[in-house]
Amino acid sequence: MSSESRWDAAIAALTAYAVHHGNTYPSQHERMPDGRRLSAFTANARSDRDRHPPHRRAQLEAVPHWQWRRRNRRTTNYGHGNARLHAVSVALVSWAQKHRRLPTAEQDPVLRRAASEFAGLRQEGKLPVAVAEVLSQTPLWPWPAHFLDWTSRLLDLGDYLDAHGCRPPSKHYLSRWVANSCQDPLLSAEHRAQLQAAITRMMNLPPWYWMNAYQDKKSRLGKDGDWRERQWFRDQAARTNLPPAARRLVDEVRCGGFAATADEKWRTRREAITNDITAGTLTAVDRKWLAGQRLHHAQLPAWKQATLDRTPIPSTAPSTARAVHGLDTSNRTRAVTAAAKTAAAARQVLAGGSCPPKYRRALQLRTDHPEASMRELGAMLGITKNAYAALLRRGLAHAQS
C-alpha cells in the first residue's frame, strides 16, 4: 500500500470518527481498519501542519470538526455543546448507581477521565446546570478535583469492610490511606467527618488476624479433639476488650454451634453404644461412659434423661460369656491331666520303696487325692502351696536320679 493510499484510508477513518463522535480528538483505543492508532495519526497531522502539501491540508480541513490546535482535555474531550456532556454524565451516573462508587482507571478509563473533567469544570464554574443536576445523583457529589481519588478510597474501604467483616492489615493500602488522611491538614471538615465515621466503624470490627483465627477455629468445631477450639471461644467470651462485632460472632457460635455440636455427638455415641449392647460388643470405655451418664442422670437435660431410660442396661454379652466359659474349661482340663500324670509318677516312686521319708507324705497325698489342687494338698500338711509343690517336685526328681 502506497503512502497516498494509507493517507486516504486515515482521512476516511478520521471523517467517520468525527461524524459519529462530534470531534477529531480520538482516544488511544480507536484503531483504523489497517490496525494503526487513529490518535497517533491526528497528533502527527497537527504537529506537521507547516510541512503538509496543500492538497493534504485541504483534506484535513474538510474533515468535520477539524481543529489544528491540540486537545484541551477539559473542554474538547467530549465534543462541543451541552448535549454531549449530558450524555456522558448520564452514563457516569448509571455506572455509579450500579456499583455505588465512582469508576477507577482500571475499571473504565473513559468514565474515570470524565469524572475528573467534570470536577474541574465545576471548580472553574463552567459546568452546565443541567449536567450538574444529573451528576448530583452520584455518590459523594460534589467531588473536588483533588479529592476524587480520596472519595474512591473511602468507597474502597467501605467495600472492604462489607466483604471481610474485619479491619484491613496495617500494611494494606487502605490502612496507609487512613493514616495519611488523618494527618492531612488540607482535609475539609466534611471529608474529615466522613473519615471519622469510617474509623469508628473499623474500630467496632475485629482485626484481620482475629478473623482468620475465628474462621479456622469455627471450621474445626464438631470434629474429634476440638476441645482446644472450644476453649479458645470461651477465652474470647471472657475478654473485656473484644470489639462488638467480634463478640456477636463469638456469642453466636457459643449459643448455637456449641450446643448443637455437643448434643449431636452425644446422640451419635448413645446410638452406637445401644447397637454395641445389642450385638454384645460393648467396650470398656463405652461401658464407663454410660455408667457416668447414669450416675449424673439428674443433672442431664430432660431429653437426655428420656434417651438414657430407653437405653438397655449392658450385661455380659453371650459371646463374651462363651469365651470365658471355654477358657475356664480348658484350664480345668489341663490341670486335671497334669494332676493325673503327677499322681501316676508318685505311685511308681512309692512302689519302688526308695523315697526318703520327708518326701513320702507329699507323694502319698498326691496319690490319694489326684483331683485336689496344690493349695488344698498344702493345707493338709500345714504348709503353703509353693512349699508343697517344692516337696512334690524334689520327691519325683530324687526317684529319677
Contacts in CASP RR format, 6 or more apart in sequence:
PFRMAT RR
TARGET T0000
AUTHOR 0000-0000-0000
METHOD contacts of the structure
MODEL  1
MSSESRWDAAIAALTAYAVHHGNTYPSQHERMPDGRRLSAFTANARSDRD
RHPPHRRAQLEAVPHWQWRRRNRRTTNYGHGNARLHAVSVALVSWAQKHR
RLPTAEQDPVLRRAASEFAGLRQEGKLPVAVAEVLSQTPLWPWPAHFLDW
TSRLLDLGDYLDAHGCRPPSKHYLSRWVANSCQDPLLSAEHRAQLQAAIT
RMMNLPPWYWMNAYQDKKSRLGKDGDWRERQWFRDQAARTNLPPAARRLV
DEVRCGGFAATADEKWRTRREAITNDITAGTLTAVDRKWLAGQRLHHAQL
PAWKQATLDRTPIPSTAPSTARAVHGLDTSNRTRAVTAAAKTAAAARQVL
AGGSCPPKYRRALQLRTDHPEASMRELGAMLGITKNAYAALLRRGLAHAQ
S
1 9 0 8 1.000
1 34 0 8 1.000
6 34 0 8 1.000
7 56 0 8 1.000
7 59 0 8 1.000
9 32 0 8 1.000
9 33 0 8 1.000
9 34 0 8 1.000
10 32 0 8 1.000
10 36 0 8 1.000
10 38 0 8 1.000
10 41 0 8 1.000
11 59 0 8 1.000
11 60 0 8 1.000
11 63 0 8 1.000
13 32 0 8 1.000
13 33 0 8 1.000
13 38 0 8 1.000
13 41 0 8 1.000
14 24 0 8 1.000
14 26 0 8 1.000
14 38 0 8 1.000
14 41 0 8 1.000
14 42 0 8 1.000
14 63 0 8 1.000
15 63 0 8 1.000
15 64 0 8 1.000
17 24 0 8 1.000
17 26 0 8 1.000
17 30 0 8 1.000
17 38 0 8 1.000
18 24 0 8 1.000
18 63 0 8 1.000
18 64 0 8 1.000
18 65 0 8 1.000
18 66 0 8 1.000
19 64 0 8 1.000
21 79 0 8 1.000
22 64 0 8 1.000
22 65 0 8 1.000
22 79 0 8 1.000
22 80 0 8 1.000
22 84 0 8 1.000
23 65 0 8 1.000
23 76 0 8 1.000
23 77 0 8 1.000
23 78 0 8 1.000
23 79 0 8 1.000
23 80 0 8 1.000
24 42 0 8 1.000
24 63 0 8 1.000
24 64 0 8 1.000
24 65 0 8 1.000
24 66 0 8 1.000
24 67 0 8 1.000
25 39 0 8 1.000
25 42 0 8 1.000
25 71 0 8 1.000
25 76 0 8 1.000
25 77 0 8 1.000
25 79 0 8 1.000
26 38 0 8 1.000
26 39 0 8 1.000
26 42 0 8 1.000
27 39 0 8 1.000
27 110 0 8 1.000
28 37 0 8 1.000
28 39 0 8 1.000
30 37 0 8 1.000
30 38 0 8 1.000
30 39 0 8 1.000
31 37 0 8 1.000
31 38 0 8 1.000
32 38 0 8 1.000
32 41 0 8 1.000
45 52 0 8 1.000
45 60 0 8 1.000
46 68 0 8 1.000
46 69 0 8 1.000
46 70 0 8 1.000
49 57 0 8 1.000
49 68 0 8 1.000
52 60 0 8 1.000
60 66 0 8 1.000
65 79 0 8 1.000
65 80 0 8 1.000
67 76 0 8 1.000
71 77 0 8 1.000
73 113 0 8 1.000
73 117 0 8 1.000
74 117 0 8 1.000
74 120 0 8 1.000
74 121 0 8 1.000
74 124 0 8 1.000
74 126 0 8 1.000
75 126 0 8 1.000
77 113 0 8 1.000
77 114 0 8 1.000
77 117 0 8 1.000
78 84 0 8 1.000
78 85 0 8 1.000
78 88 0 8 1.000
78 114 0 8 1.000
78 117 0 8 1.000
82 128 0 8 1.000
82 130 0 8 1.000
82 131 0 8 1.000
85 128 0 8 1.000
85 131 0 8 1.000
86 128 0 8 1.000
86 130 0 8 1.000
86 131 0 8 1.000
86 134 0 8 1.000
88 111 0 8 1.000
88 114 0 8 1.000
89 114 0 8 1.000
89 118 0 8 1.000
89 131 0 8 1.000
89 134 0 8 1.000
89 135 0 8 1.000
90 134 0 8 1.000
91 111 0 8 1.000
91 114 0 8 1.000
92 102 0 8 1.000
92 103 0 8 1.000
92 111 0 8 1.000
92 114 0 8 1.000
92 115 0 8 1.000
92 118 0 8 1.000
92 135 0 8 1.000
92 138 0 8 1.000
93 134 0 8 1.000
93 135 0 8 1.000
93 137 0 8 1.000
93 138 0 8 1.000
95 103 0 8 1.000
95 108 0 8 1.000
95 111 0 8 1.000
96 102 0 8 1.000
96 103 0 8 1.000
96 137 0 8 1.000
96 138 0 8 1.000
96 139 0 8 1.000
97 137 0 8 1.000
97 138 0 8 1.000
100 139 0 8 1.000
100 155 0 8 1.000
101 139 0 8 1.000
101 152 0 8 1.000
101 155 0 8 1.000
101 156 0 8 1.000
101 159 0 8 1.000
102 112 0 8 1.000
102 115 0 8 1.000
102 138 0 8 1.000
102 139 0 8 1.000
102 140 0 8 1.000
102 143 0 8 1.000
102 148 0 8 1.000
102 151 0 8 1.000
102 152 0 8 1.000
102 155 0 8 1.000
103 111 0 8 1.000
103 112 0 8 1.000
103 115 0 8 1.000
104 112 0 8 1.000
104 152 0 8 1.000
105 112 0 8 1.000
105 113 0 8 1.000
115 143 0 8 1.000
115 148 0 8 1.000
116 145 0 8 1.000
116 148 0 8 1.000
118 127 0 8 1.000
118 131 0 8 1.000
118 135 0 8 1.000
118 143 0 8 1.000
119 142 0 8 1.000
119 143 0 8 1.000
119 144 0 8 1.000
119 145 0 8 1.000
119 148 0 8 1.000
120 127 0 8 1.000
120 145 0 8 1.000
121 127 0 8 1.000
122 132 0 8 1.000
122 142 0 8 1.000
123 144 0 8 1.000
123 145 0 8 1.000
127 135 0 8 1.000
135 141 0 8 1.000
135 142 0 8 1.000
136 142 0 8 1.000
139 151 0 8 1.000
139 155 0 8 1.000
140 151 0 8 1.000
140 154 0 8 1.000
140 155 0 8 1.000
143 151 0 8 1.000
144 188 0 8 1.000
147 188 0 8 1.000
147 191 0 8 1.000
150 181 0 8 1.000
150 191 0 8 1.000
153 174 0 8 1.000
153 177 0 8 1.000
153 181 0 8 1.000
154 194 0 8 1.000
154 195 0 8 1.000
154 198 0 8 1.000
156 174 0 8 1.000
157 168 0 8 1.000
157 174 0 8 1.000
157 177 0 8 1.000
157 178 0 8 1.000
157 198 0 8 1.000
157 202 0 8 1.000
158 198 0 8 1.000
158 201 0 8 1.000
160 168 0 8 1.000
160 174 0 8 1.000
161 167 0 8 1.000
161 201 0 8 1.000
161 202 0 8 1.000
161 205 0 8 1.000
164 208 0 8 1.000
164 211 0 8 1.000
165 205 0 8 1.000
165 206 0 8 1.000
165 211 0 8 1.000
165 245 0 8 1.000
166 205 0 8 1.000
166 206 0 8 1.000
166 207 0 8 1.000
166 208 0 8 1.000
166 210 0 8 1.000
166 211 0 8 1.000
167 175 0 8 1.000
167 202 0 8 1.000
167 203 0 8 1.000
167 205 0 8 1.000
167 206 0 8 1.000
167 207 0 8 1.000
167 208 0 8 1.000
168 174 0 8 1.000
168 175 0 8 1.000
168 208 0 8 1.000
169 175 0 8 1.000
169 208 0 8 1.000
169 209 0 8 1.000
178 195 0 8 1.000
178 198 0 8 1.000
178 199 0 8 1.000
178 202 0 8 1.000
181 187 0 8 1.000
181 191 0 8 1.000
181 195 0 8 1.000
182 195 0 8 1.000
182 199 0 8 1.000
187 195 0 8 1.000
203 243 0 8 1.000
204 243 0 8 1.000
204 244 0 8 1.000
204 245 0 8 1.000
205 243 0 8 1.000
205 245 0 8 1.000
205 246 0 8 1.000
206 214 0 8 1.000
206 242 0 8 1.000
206 243 0 8 1.000
206 245 0 8 1.000
206 246 0 8 1.000
206 249 0 8 1.000
210 246 0 8 1.000
213 232 0 8 1.000
214 246 0 8 1.000
214 249 0 8 1.000
214 250 0 8 1.000
217 229 0 8 1.000
217 232 0 8 1.000
217 233 0 8 1.000
218 229 0 8 1.000
218 253 0 8 1.000
220 226 0 8 1.000
220 229 0 8 1.000
221 229 0 8 1.000
221 230 0 8 1.000
221 253 0 8 1.000
221 257 0 8 1.000
221 258 0 8 1.000
221 261 0 8 1.000
222 261 0 8 1.000
222 264 0 8 1.000
222 265 0 8 1.000
226 261 0 8 1.000
230 258 0 8 1.000
233 250 0 8 1.000
233 253 0 8 1.000
233 254 0 8 1.000
233 258 0 8 1.000
234 254 0 8 1.000
236 242 0 8 1.000
236 246 0 8 1.000
236 250 0 8 1.000
237 247 0 8 1.000
237 250 0 8 1.000
237 251 0 8 1.000
237 254 0 8 1.000
242 250 0 8 1.000
266 304 0 8 1.000
267 307 0 8 1.000
269 286 0 8 1.000
269 289 0 8 1.000
270 307 0 8 1.000
270 308 0 8 1.000
270 311 0 8 1.000
272 286 0 8 1.000
273 282 0 8 1.000
273 286 0 8 1.000
273 289 0 8 1.000
273 290 0 8 1.000
273 311 0 8 1.000
274 311 0 8 1.000
274 312 0 8 1.000
276 282 0 8 1.000
276 283 0 8 1.000
276 286 0 8 1.000
277 311 0 8 1.000
277 312 0 8 1.000
277 314 0 8 1.000
278 312 0 8 1.000
279 317 0 8 1.000
280 317 0 8 1.000
280 318 0 8 1.000
280 319 0 8 1.000
280 320 0 8 1.000
281 317 0 8 1.000
281 319 0 8 1.000
282 314 0 8 1.000
282 317 0 8 1.000
287 314 0 8 1.000
290 311 0 8 1.000
290 314 0 8 1.000
293 300 0 8 1.000
293 304 0 8 1.000
293 308 0 8 1.000
294 308 0 8 1.000
297 305 0 8 1.000
297 308 0 8 1.000
300 308 0 8 1.000
335 373 0 8 1.000
336 371 0 8 1.000
339 366 0 8 1.000
339 370 0 8 1.000
339 371 0 8 1.000
339 372 0 8 1.000
340 370 0 8 1.000
342 366 0 8 1.000
342 392 0 8 1.000
342 396 0 8 1.000
343 366 0 8 1.000
343 367 0 8 1.000
343 370 0 8 1.000
345 396 0 8 1.000
346 363 0 8 1.000
346 364 0 8 1.000
346 366 0 8 1.000
346 367 0 8 1.000
346 392 0 8 1.000
346 396 0 8 1.000
347 367 0 8 1.000
348 399 0 8 1.000
349 355 0 8 1.000
349 363 0 8 1.000
349 395 0 8 1.000
349 396 0 8 1.000
349 399 0 8 1.000
350 360 0 8 1.000
350 363 0 8 1.000
350 364 0 8 1.000
350 367 0 8 1.000
352 399 0 8 1.000
354 399 0 8 1.000
355 363 0 8 1.000
355 395 0 8 1.000
355 398 0 8 1.000
355 399 0 8 1.000
356 395 0 8 1.000
356 398 0 8 1.000
358 391 0 8 1.000
359 391 0 8 1.000
359 392 0 8 1.000
359 394 0 8 1.000
359 395 0 8 1.000
359 398 0 8 1.000
361 381 0 8 1.000
362 377 0 8 1.000
362 381 0 8 1.000
362 388 0 8 1.000
362 391 0 8 1.000
362 392 0 8 1.000
362 395 0 8 1.000
363 392 0 8 1.000
363 395 0 8 1.000
363 396 0 8 1.000
365 372 0 8 1.000
365 377 0 8 1.000
365 378 0 8 1.000
365 380 0 8 1.000
365 381 0 8 1.000
366 377 0 8 1.000
366 392 0 8 1.000
369 376 0 8 1.000
369 377 0 8 1.000
369 380 0 8 1.000
373 385 0 8 1.000
374 385 0 8 1.000
374 388 0 8 1.000
374 389 0 8 1.000
375 385 0 8 1.000
377 388 0 8 1.000
378 384 0 8 1.000
378 385 0 8 1.000
378 387 0 8 1.000
378 388 0 8 1.000
381 388 0 8 1.000
383 391 0 8 1.000
END
